């Protein structure tokens, strides 16, 4: 009793479609894995610390300089307020 090729049913195009879908899913999983592994750690997105905390006089000076640079203060107003900031604290 030999093997009869004609008695076997042809699986049809469904098997080919499923094989292509399986390959596509495996490729998509591979790409997703590569993207996840190459992503920098979450801590890399945190803004760097500004350094040592500036005192109130130095931060006020920075604000004054920024306001003058934006044109919110005239040169006279800038000089007056700068002199006030440079005065030694009372008390």
C-alpha positions, 0 to 999 in steps of 0.5 A: 500500500503506497502513499496516494498523493491525490487522496490528500487534500490541498490546504489551500491559500489559507495556510500561506496567508497564516504563514505570512501573518505569523512572519509579519507579527514576529517582525513587528515584535522584533521592531518593538523590542528594538525600539524599547531597548534603544530608548534612553532611561526615563531619568534622562528626560528630567531637566538638569538641576539649576545648580546651587540655589541663588539668594534672593538678591541674586535672583532679584538681580537676574529678574531686573536684568531680564526686565531691562533686556526686554525693554520693560525698564528704562535705563534710569529705572534700571539704575535706580533699582540696581542701586537699591539691590546693591545696598547692604541689608538693614538690620 
